[in-house]
Amino acid sequence: NINRAYKKQGLAGMYDKVIPGRPPRLNEEQLADVRRIVLESNPQELGLGKKDHWTASLIASYVKDNYGYSYSVRGITRMLEQMGIVYIRPHYVLAASVGMEA
């Protein structure tokens, strides 16, 4: 109760306390491994399909297969942000037809 905190501690009791939140599922070593894999390899090399670039769902599949933890796409993008990796959704552009002039 905010009134009780004020009476007991004055203004110092009015500040929000730090709430640490849930601990991460992956430990530091596993996170470092995921970071290394994402930055230094591609999904084809690991047998995760035919794509040559990582998507959040492919990273989630890798984490599930190797560590047994299920992550949502948003959970993966948040993990990447915490690692300092900027995740950009791929944009597909249709290639120009051969023989057609602009």
PyMOL commands that set and color helices and strands:
alter all, ss='L'
color gray80, all
select helices_A, chain A and resi 2-14+28-40+56-67+73-83
alter helices_A, ss='H'
color red, helices_A
deselect
rebuild
show_as cartoon
